């Protein structure tokens, strides 16, 4: 991949959509004392950068004379939507394989973008089954498989993000930091490759969700790592193994440059950007902004920062869960299991321990553990995090037996 190749791809891409904006965000700039520029890939036609790699892949394959071919992909997310949009643009047939468990909203959006040129097939309960079916179908029909990230033409297409950034930055301004979300690695491989002469290697920051640290672990070991387990909450970046070509492009960086961001912290960013800026972000799209909080104002003060916002395909049915996680991360909501006496007035005595800003959000008996005591699950919300140490001190003074299970993932997943 050369700069000229990427520039050519960028020019060609103007046939399908205009450059996404690079916006100086006043809210974040004021918070961190820096000039924070957001590269708004959530404003592409499919609300993610994935359209870029798909377009470039199709452009190259069709330019090489692959007419009459059917294109195939396996995806339940942004790759499927970018693929579908490009199929319609080039008027070529495409088949999208999705797991049976794919939310209807994602199926409908993919069908909307592809129209009559797209066929959607629901196969398998998990992605691996879906992907195998797609590969088998490609061989059967002698079609063309369009990978989500591990291909040179895909990387080159994602690199057009960097070409636009270089064009859009104010004259004479170079970023002190470029913050990139990482899933399969196509975006980060492309952007770092294009900007390598303008941005020093140690000025790049990569962000992965804590539950999917594929790049971080691969850099730590010096070779590609396949994760045994992945937390799929940040679905756009929850990848068990970074792409081979992408890791080859990124292995020059240090593992210390990869930030692992808690899923609940990402939820705080989603809520903050929605409430303050009116910007809708998917979890993967919030990664780079969440990293700013982790880096901290002291290290960002006075710097020029470019953060790539990778996508905004957020399913609002997830909003209650996102809000819940955000409150827990901020220390504004906790869950306790209490052992409460089974006597008249015991509940009233407990309620008297609560402060003026404490509110019960959940209350239920789990079981009767003995004739005179019962176990209770209780969720409490408060306005300020410092109220919880005060509340716990009241519990202790009253001799109340309790367990804070807020950060206990096993118990939380089972009963919350």
C-alpha positions in Angstrom: 0.0 0.0 0.0 1.4 3.3 -1.1 0.2 6.8 -0.3 -0.6 7.2 -4.0 -2.7 4.1 -3.9 -4.7 5.4 -0.9 -5.1 8.8 -2.5 -6.5 7.2 -5.7 -8.9 5.2 -3.5 -10.0 8.3 -1.7 -10.7 10.1 -5.0 -12.7 7.1 -6.3 -14.6 7.0 -3.1 -16.1 10.4 -3.7 -18.3 8.7 -6.3 -20.1 7.0 -3.4 -20.0 9.5 -0.5 -18.4 12.7 0.6 -15.6 12.9 3.1 -16.7 12.4 6.7 -16.1 15.5 8.8 -13.2 16.1 11.1 -14.7 18.2 13.8 -13.2 20.1 16.7 -15.3 19.1 19.7 -15.7 22.0 22.1 -17.1 19.8 24.9 -14.2 17.4 25.0 -11.6 20.1 24.2 -12.8 22.0 27.3 -12.8 18.9 29.5 -9.2 18.0 28.7 -7.7 21.4 28.0 -6.8 20.2 24.5 -7.8 20.5 20.9 -9.8 17.3 20.4 -10.8 16.6 16.8 -13.3 13.8 16.1 -13.1 12.0 12.8 -16.9 11.3 12.4 -17.1 7.9 10.7 -20.5 7.6 12.3 -21.7 10.0 9.6 -20.9 7.8 6.6 -23.9 6.5 4.6 -23.8 3.3 6.7 -22.8 5.0 9.9 -19.4 3.3 10.0 -16.0 3.3 8.2 -16.6 -0.3 7.0 -18.0 1.1 3.7 -14.5 2.2 2.8 -12.8 -1.2 2.8 -15.8 -2.8 1.1 -15.8 -0.2 -1.7 -12.1 -0.4 -2.3 -12.2 -4.2 -2.4 -15.1 -4.3 -5.0 -13.4 -1.5 -7.0 -10.2 -3.5 -7.3 -11.9 -6.9 -8.0 -14.3 -5.5 -10.6 -11.4 -3.4 -12.2 -9.5 -6.7 -12.6 -12.4 -8.1 -14.7 -14.3 -10.2 -12.2 -17.6 -9.6 -13.9 -20.5 -11.9 -13.4 -19.3 -13.0 -10.0 -21.5 -13.2 -6.8 -19.9 -11.5 -3.8 -20.3 -13.1 -0.4 -19.7 -11.9 3.2 -20.3 -13.2 6.7 -21.3 -10.5 9.2 -24.0 -9.5 11.6 -22.8 -5.9 11.9 -21.2 -2.9 10.1 -19.3 -5.0 7.5 -22.6 -6.5 6.3 -24.1 -3.0 5.9 -21.1 -1.6 4.0 -21.0 -4.7 1.8 -24.7 -4.3 1.0 -24.4 -0.6 0.2 -21.5 -1.3 -2.2 -23.3 -4.2 -3.9 -26.1 -1.8 -4.8 -23.7 0.9 -5.9 -22.0 -1.4 -8.4 -25.2 -3.3 -9.2 -23.6 -6.7 -8.4 -25.3 -9.6 -6.6 -24.3 -10.2 -3.0 -25.1 -12.8 -0.4 -24.8 -11.9 3.3 -24.5 -14.7 5.8 -25.7 -13.9 9.3 -26.2 -16.0 12.5 -29.8 -16.9 13.2 -29.4 -14.9 16.4 -28.8 -11.6 14.6 -31.2 -8.8 15.8 -33.9 -8.0 13.3 -32.9 -4.4 13.2 -29.5 -5.3 11.8 -31.1 -7.6 9.2 -33.5 -4.9 8.1 -30.8 -2.3 7.8 -28.6 -4.6 5.7 -31.6 -5.4 3.4 -32.4 -1.6 3.1 -28.8 -0.8 2.0 -28.6 -3.6 -0.5 -32.1 -3.6 -1.9 -32.7 -6.1 -4.7 -29.0 -6.9 -5.0 -28.7 -8.6 -1.6 -29.8 -12.0 -0.4 -29.6 -12.6 3.4 -29.1 -16.1 4.7 -29.4 -16.8 8.4 -27.2 -19.8 9.4 -26.0 -21.1 12.7 -26.3 -19.8 16.3 -22.7 -18.4 16.4 -20.5 -16.5 14.0 -18.1 -19.4 13.4 -20.9 -21.6 12.0 -22.1 -18.6 9.9 -18.6 -18.0 8.5 -18.1 -21.6 7.6 -21.4 -21.6 5.7 -20.3 -18.5 3.8 -17.0 -20.0 2.9 -18.7 -23.2 1.7 -21.1 -21.2 -0.4 -18.3 -19.2 -2.1 -16.6 -22.5 -3.2 -19.9 -23.9 -4.4 -20.7 -20.9 -6.7 -17.2 -19.9 -7.5 -17.9 -16.5 -5.9 -15.8 -13.8 -4.3 -15.4 -13.7 -0.5 -15.2 -10.2 0.9 -13.3 -10.3 4.2 -14.0 -7.8 7.0 -10.5 -6.7 7.7 -7.7 -9.1 6.8 -7.0 -8.1 3.2 -4.7 -5.5 1.6 -7.5 -3.9 -0.4 -9.6 -3.6 2.7 -6.7 -2.0 4.6 -6.1 0.4 1.8 -9.8 1.3 1.8 -9.7 2.0 5.5 -6.6 4.1 5.1 -8.7 6.7 3.3 -9.7 7.8 6.7 -6.1 9.0 7.3 -6.0 10.6 3.8 -9.0 12.7 4.7 -7.6 13.6 8.1 -4.4 14.9 6.6 -6.5 17.0 4.2 -8.9 18.3 6.8 -6.5 19.3 9.6 -5.9 23.1 9.8 -2.9 24.2 7.8 0.4 23.6 9.7 -1.3 21.5 12.4 -0.1 18.0 13.1 -1.6 15.8 15.8 0.3 15.1 18.9 -1.9 11.9 19.4 -4.0 9.8 17.0 -6.4 7.6 18.9 -7.7 4.5 17.0 -10.2 1.8 18.0 -9.1 -1.7 17.2 -11.1 -4.8 16.4 -9.7 -6.8 13.5 -7.1 -4.2 12.9 -7.9 -3.0 9.3 -8.6 0.6 10.3 -5.5 0.9 12.5 -3.2 -0.8 10.0 -4.4 1.5 7.3 -4.3 4.8 9.2 -0.9 4.2 10.8 0.6 3.1 7.4 -0.6 6.3 5.7 0.4 8.7 8.5 3.8 7.1 9.3 5.8 10.0 7.9 3.6 12.7 9.6 3.0 11.1 13.0 5.7 9.5 15.1 5.1 5.8 16.0 4.8 6.6 19.7 2.1 9.2 19.1 -0.5 6.6 18.2 -2.8 5.2 20.8 -4.8 2.1 20.2 -8.0 1.1 22.1 -9.5 -2.3 22.7 -12.3 -3.3 25.0 -11.0 -5.1 28.1 -12.9 -8.2 27.1 -11.2 -8.6 23.7 -7.5 -7.7 24.0 -6.3 -9.4 20.8 -3.8 -6.8 19.7 -2.5 -6.1 23.2 -1.8 -9.8 23.9 -0.3 -10.4 20.5 2.1 -7.5 20.9 3.0 -8.7 24.4 3.9 -12.1 23.1 5.4 -11.0 19.8 3.1 -13.3 17.8 -0.5 -13.6 16.9 -2.7 -14.7 19.8 -6.2 -16.3 19.5 -8.2 -15.4 22.6 -9.9 -18.3 24.4 -12.8 -16.1 25.4 -14.3 -12.8 24.2 -16.8 -10.4 25.8 -19.1 -9.5 22.9 -20.6 -6.4 24.5 -18.5 -4.1 22.3 -19.6 -6.1 19.3 -17.9 -3.9 16.7 -14.5 -4.6 18.2 -14.9 -8.0 19.9 -12.5 -10.0 17.8 -10.8 -13.1 19.0 -7.8 -12.8 16.7 -6.5 -9.7 14.9 -5.9 -10.2 11.2 -2.6 -11.6 10.0 -1.8 -8.8 7.6 -3.0 -6.2 10.1 -0.8 -7.6 12.9 2.2 -7.5 10.5 1.5 -3.8 10.0 1.1 -3.1 13.7 3.7 -5.2 15.3 6.2 -2.3 15.3 4.2 -0.7 18.0 4.5 -1.3 21.8 1.9 -3.2 23.8 2.0 -0.2 26.2 0.3 1.8 23.4 -2.7 -0.4 23.5 -5.3 0.8 26.1 -7.8 -1.8 27.4 -11.0 0.0 28.3 -13.7 -1.4 30.6 -17.0 -2.1 28.9 -18.8 -0.1 31.6 -16.5 2.9 31.0 -17.4 2.8 27.3 -21.1 2.9 28.4 -20.4 6.1 30.3 -19.1 7.7 27.1 -22.1 6.6 25.1 -24.5 8.2 27.6 -22.4 11.4 27.9 -22.1 11.9 24.2 -25.8 11.3 23.8 -26.9 13.6 26.6 -24.4 16.4 26.0 -23.7 16.4 22.3 -26.7 14.5 20.9 -24.3 12.1 19.2 -25.3 8.5 18.9 -22.4 6.1 19.2 -22.2 2.3 19.2 -19.9 0.8 21.8 -17.0 0.4 19.4 -17.5 3.9 18.2 -17.1 5.2 21.7 -13.7 3.5 22.3 -11.4 6.4 21.2 -13.4 9.0 23.3 -13.3 6.7 26.3 -9.5 6.5 25.9 -9.3 10.3 26.5 -10.6 9.9 30.0 -8.2 7.0 30.7 -5.2 9.1 29.4 -6.3 12.0 31.6 -6.2 15.8 31.4 -2.7 16.1 32.7 -1.3 14.2 29.7 -3.6 15.8 27.2 -3.4 19.4 28.3 -2.4 21.7 25.4 -2.2 18.8 22.8 -3.8 18.4 19.5 -5.6 15.0 19.4 -7.4 13.2 16.6 -9.8 10.5 17.8 -11.5 8.3 15.2 -15.1 7.7 16.0 -15.6 4.4 14.1 -19.4 4.0 14.1 -22.9 4.9 15.3 -25.0 1.9 14.7 -26.5 1.7 18.1 -29.6 -0.4 18.9 -31.6 1.7 21.3 -33.1 -1.5 22.8 -29.7 -1.8 24.5 -30.0 1.7 26.1 -31.3 0.5 29.5 -28.4 -1.9 29.8 -25.9 0.8 28.7 -27.3 3.2 31.3 -27.1 0.6 34.0 -23.5 -0.2 33.2 -22.6 3.5 33.1 -24.1 4.2 36.5 -22.3 1.2 38.0 -19.0 2.5 36.5 -19.6 6.0 37.9 -20.3 4.5 41.3 -23.9 5.8 41.3 -25.5 2.3 41.5 -24.7 -0.7 43.6 -26.3 -4.1 44.3 -26.2 -5.8 47.7 -27.4 -9.1 49.1 -28.6 -8.4 52.6 -29.5 -10.8 55.5 -32.5 -9.2 57.1 -34.3 -10.3 60.2 -37.8 -11.6 59.6 -39.6 -9.5 62.2 -42.1 -6.6 62.2 -40.3 -3.3 61.6 -37.1 -4.7 60.1 -37.7 -3.3 56.7 -38.6 0.1 58.2 -35.4 0.1 60.2 -33.4 -0.7 57.0 -35.1 2.1 55.1 -34.2 4.6 57.8 -30.5 3.9 57.0 -30.8 5.3 53.5 -29.8 8.9 52.9 -31.8 11.7 51.3 -30.1 11.0 47.9 -30.4 7.2 48.0 -33.2 5.5 46.0 -34.1 1.8 45.8 -34.2 0.6 42.2 -34.7 -3.1 42.9 -35.9 -5.1 45.9 -36.7 -8.8 46.0 -36.4 -11.8 48.3 -34.0 -14.4 47.0 -34.8 -17.1 49.6 -35.6 -17.7 53.2 -32.3 -18.9 54.6 -33.6 -19.6 58.1 -36.8 -19.1 60.1 -35.7 -15.8 61.5 -33.7 -14.3 58.6 -34.2 -13.8 54.8 -31.9 -13.0 52.0 -32.7 -9.9 49.9 -31.3 -8.6 46.6 -31.4 -4.8 46.6 -30.3 -2.3 44.0 -29.6 1.3 45.2 -29.0 4.4 43.1 -27.6 7.6 44.5 -26.8 11.1 43.1 -23.1 11.2 44.2 -20.7 8.3 44.5 -19.4 9.4 47.9 -22.8 8.5 49.4 -22.1 4.8 49.2 -19.2 4.7 51.8 -21.5 6.6 54.1 -24.3 4.1 53.5 -22.0 1.2 54.1 -20.8 2.7 57.4 -24.5 2.9 58.5 -25.0 -0.8 57.5 -21.9 -1.7 59.7 -23.1 0.4 62.6 -26.5 -1.3 62.5 -24.9 -4.7 62.5 -26.4 -5.5 59.1 -24.9 -8.4 57.3 -24.4 -7.7 53.6 -22.4 -8.3 50.5 -21.7 -5.8 47.7 -22.0 -7.8 44.5 -21.8 -4.9 42.1 -18.4 -5.9 40.7 -18.9 -9.7 41.0 -19.4 -10.6 37.4 -20.6 -14.1 38.0 -23.3 -13.2 40.5 -24.2 -10.0 38.5 -24.7 -12.0 35.3 -26.8 -14.6 37.1 -29.2 -12.5 39.2 -28.9 -8.9 38.0 
